[in-house]
Amino acid sequence: MTIPTHPQTSSDDPVVTPKLLLPARMKRLELSNRIAVSPMCMYSAQNGVANDFHLAHYGSFALGGAGLILLEATAVSPEGRISPYDLGLWSDEQIGPLGHITDFVHRYGAKVGVQLAHAGRKASTHRPGDGQGALSEERGAWEVLAPSAQAYSEHYPQPREMTAEEIAAVPALFAAAARRAEVAGFDTVEIHAAHGYLLHQFLSPLSNARTDDYGGSFENRTRLLLDTVRAVREVWPQHLPLLVRISATDWVEGGWDEEQSVALAKILRFEGVDVLDVSTGGLDPRQQIPVEPLYQVPFAQAIKQAAPELEVMTVGLIETPMQAEQVLQEGLADWVALGRAMLRDPHWPQRAAREFGITPELPQPYARAGW
């Protein structure tokens, strides 16, 4: 598809509000637009607890006009952290600081969700800027668990293969974190089953060599994710949306792929998942990703066509308002998530309105700035 980078209008054309900026519903959740802030790890927490950085960071997106803000990968257990600086929801002490963030976001008209995650074999690693690969014992390394005793790479920790009992305990960890998320005031939760983390590790035959009920066939490899979805859906309020993020392909031959993603999507719709957040990659360092603008949109499109009852969110090098709008106008996805573009400009949604010839609605303290 050919997508222009700027709207083509004349001064005589009537201004029509683009679909991107119209109010929308995600299940019963009312959103001011279809722009979501994609979960992006900030590696700035202490003992899993949010702090002033997180309030300023996520608050800026609310002030900037995003409809939905998804907080970064938030660990459901201490050993599920990627690094020692990940956010967490494994303890009640982590609820209050997150509630401070949700209160602020709601005050300025946005909705907010949290991505619940377990890093699996990609845990116990340095945060960016502090080093590469596995933590040393001196830096606080912990035991790493995975479907199979296969490290992500030679620079990553050697994981221990999980017992069946340990695997069976994972859904309860996600469910307990979801309960805490509700208390903290989140409007949605997203189960992270992408980017090479634990649930994705079970999905892909490249990282799952088990021969029991959790490995081998498609049914077995999807078992843990489906059990986790059911556990979270049971405790998460029925009127609020539940999201799942997947990597639609590993970009490695013999791995998880589009066909399996489509089959999984058809199942997830009937398990109470409302939106499938479609990304790719992250499981295997051998991946060959043809990175270009909108490179992941075709995977969202394929899933949407195959499972039309399931709403789909797309992400990945969506830079301009016109790119985002045309994705929606062509029915390739229902929601657009932005990552780096929002880091560069937290006021991207307000700038988008101006590019479409619309006066953006600004928070009252900013109203004097105008556009």
Number of C-alpha atoms within 10 A of each C-alpha: 8 6 14 12 12 13 13 9 11 8 7 6 8 9 12 9 12 18 16 25 24 13 12 18 12 19 14 11 13 15 21 18 22 25 24 28 27 24 20 15 16 17 18 19 18 13 15 24 21 23 16 12 12 20 18 12 14 22 22 20 25 25 22 23 29 31 24 28 27 22 25 22 25 28 26 28 21 21 19 26 26 26 25 24 19 24 32 29 28 21 16 14 14 19 21 16 16 26 20 17 25 24 16 18 24 16 14 19 17 25 25 26 25 25 25 27 29 28 30 27 31 29 29 27 25 21 20 12 6 9 10 12 19 22 22 13 8 6 12 11 18 19 14 23 27 26 27 20 18 20 19 21 15 10 12 20 24 19 20 17 19 17 12 12 8 10 15 15 12 20 20 15 21 24 22 20 27 29 16 23 26 19 14 21 20 24 24 25 26 27 27 28 25 27 23 27 22 27 28 31 28 28 33 25 18 18 25 22 19 19 10 11 13 22 23 18 15 16 14 17 25 20 18 24 24 18 16 21 23 18 19 25 20 12 13 21 15 12 12 18 22 24 25 24 22 24 26 26 27 27 22 17 12 10 19 25 19 20 14 16 21 20 14 21 25 17 15 22 17 11 14 18 21 20 24 26 27 27 23 24 22 19 26 20 13 12 15 12 15 9 10 10 14 18 17 23 21 16 25 26 22 18 26 23 15 14 19 14 14 22 21 26 27 30 24 22 18 23 17 19 23 21 21 26 21 19 22 19 14 11 13 21 27 24 26 25 25 24 17 15 18 20 15 9 14 22 19 22 24 21 20 23 20 13 15 20 16 17 14 19 14 18 15 10 8 10 11 9 8 9 13
